Amino acid sequence: MSDSNAPPAPLQDENHIVAERREKLAQWRASGRAFPNGFARENTAGKLDELYGDKDSGVLEATPVEVSVAGRIMLKRLMGKASFVTIQDLSGRLQIYVVRDAIGEEAYADFKRWDIGDIVGCVGTLFKTRTGELTVKAETLCLLTKSLRPLPDKFHGLTDTESKYRQRYVDLIMSPESRFTFVARSRLVQSIRNYMNGHGFLEVETPMMHPIPGGATAKPFMTHHNALDMNLYLRVAPELYLKRLVVGGFEKVFEINRNFRNEGLSPRHNPEFTMMEFYEAYANYRSLMDFTEGLLRHAAREALGTETFVYQGRRLDLSVPFARLTITGAIHRHHPGFTEAQLGDPDWLAQKIKDFGEDVKPGGIGSLQLQLFEASTESELWEPTFIIDYPVEVSPLARASDNDPEVTERFELFIAGREIANGFSELNDPEDQAARFRAQVAAKDAGDEEAMYYDADYIRALEYGLPPTGGCGIGIDRLAMLLTDSPAIRDVILFPQMRSE
């Protein structure tokens, strides 16, 4: 007996349903008509609704509109000699009215054996039902793809979060919210690309496999190239290659692509993630903050139609100027009881970091202040806030400030308690950069797996001359989380990394 009109079966019955559907497929194959590829879809549900959804039945009867539609069966109501099915494509859903006398008795008998989830094509004419629903009266109907597995309960979809991530294809079938999220993400990326192109930036592609991992303090993934007999690393950042291009005279460049960091999984972290990095000659970190602010407003307008929206129940407003605070300034604002003297005392800082439940990493006063900021304050930065002037010791690629050689011309942008962007005036002094690389190598030798390697070719590039340059990286996944009200990074990555089943 067909499962078409029954509610979805319990999990223990799924094998029986699959077996039943495989038998239907076998009969379909025997007829010589299985999996045809000649149907031409000419119309989509959303476009038809846009063009004809407001037309009354009299207009459609006076001027018949013939359409060719296709999609997945999501609902099916059998009623003797006439039936209704609802199909779904990316743009929406559309009802089809199937009458035995219109399509023929044999075709109608075949149709009655089709199941929820099957993909069908239909040619027919538009009309309105008595309830005003735009519907296609089928003239021809064909099965294009047989679905062998039953869809989940239409009212609950994939209720198990892990199944949503593992079986994203089912999640997208069942969840309009998931489809919206990934359509919005696509629009977001396109809006960023348009903004960059409109401001004279050149989009480029740089290597994914690096002989030396560089551009960020992170633990890399390693692979081996057999023909060259050498180890290579999946890139942790494209930064050093993009700055090589600025040396070469490409004065405004950007890249939207993947980075890979061999680190943990969390609601904010996936080992494979998307960044947009851009570099501009004769710019500095202050002009880049202004540019980044404008870019994010543009992205919100293009993706959502507004610069003000709600994220996880709280309002966010990107239309107002973003705050700019130093690390200690931000700590003071959110923890006014901490004194200047305490924030300058390494023993007090170390103890306070422990009080917040974090391990203390070795480093100078600037590093300890940053660790306290990350433990105590970062999550409190709900409204867009630039944190500026990071310590030199934690910013190996950033230019030191002319006013204070202990800090760099660097910013990180935080929204809703998480980092969205990181940028700085680039260090273009090759001798200073070489010394910073050597310090990173010493840290790596001392056990810091995330410290950078010494990149001799990059130093050679700097020796040809890098103009004063500003650069910034923006986390596309985290920005997509904000603009789609998604609580976890895996909600905005189509196929996030998962443990083996």
Salt bridges, closest charged atoms under 4 A:
ASP3 OD2 - ARG21 NH2 2.91
GLU14 OE2 - ARG149 NH1 3.14
GLU50 OE2 - LYS47 NZ 3.33
ASP54 OD1 - LYS55 NZ 3.66
ASP89 OD2 - ARG41 NH1 3.82
ASP101 OD1 - ARG100 NE 3.60
ASP110 OD2 - ARG33 NH1 3.31
ASP115 OD2 - ARG21 NE 3.70
ASP115 OD1 - LYS24 NZ 2.91
ASP115 OD2 - LYS146 NZ 2.52
ASP118 OD2 - LYS146 NZ 3.00
ASP153 OD2 - HIS156 ND1 3.14
GLU162 OE2 - ARG166 NE 2.86
ASP171 OD1 - LYS164 NZ 3.17
ASP171 OD2 - ARG168 NH1 2.83
GLU203 OE2 - ARG193 NH2 2.87
ASP229 OD1 - HIS224 NE2 3.15
GLU239 OE2 - LYS243 NZ 2.78
GLU255 OE2 - ARG235 NH1 3.15
GLU272 OE2 - ARG258 NH1 2.44
ASP290 OD1 - ARG324 NH2 2.57
GLU293 OE2 - ARG297 NH2 2.58
GLU293 OE1 - ARG324 NH2 3.99
GLU307 OE2 - ARG301 NH1 2.52
ASP317 OD2 - ARG315 NH2 3.54
GLU340 OE2 - HIS332 NE2 3.23
ASP355 OD2 - LYS352 NZ 3.72
GLU378 OE2 - ARG268 NH1 3.94
ASP402 OD1 - ARG399 NH2 3.04
GLU409 OE2 - ARG399 NH1 3.29
GLU412 OE2 - ARG410 NH2 2.99
GLU426 OE1 - LYS243 NZ 2.60
ASP432 OD1 - ARG436 NE 3.26
GLU449 OE1 - LYS219 NZ 3.36
ASP455 OD1 - ARG244 NH2 3.29
ASP457 OD2 - ARG244 NE 2.93
ASP457 OD1 - ARG460 NH2 2.69
ASP477 OD1 - ARG185 NH1 2.67
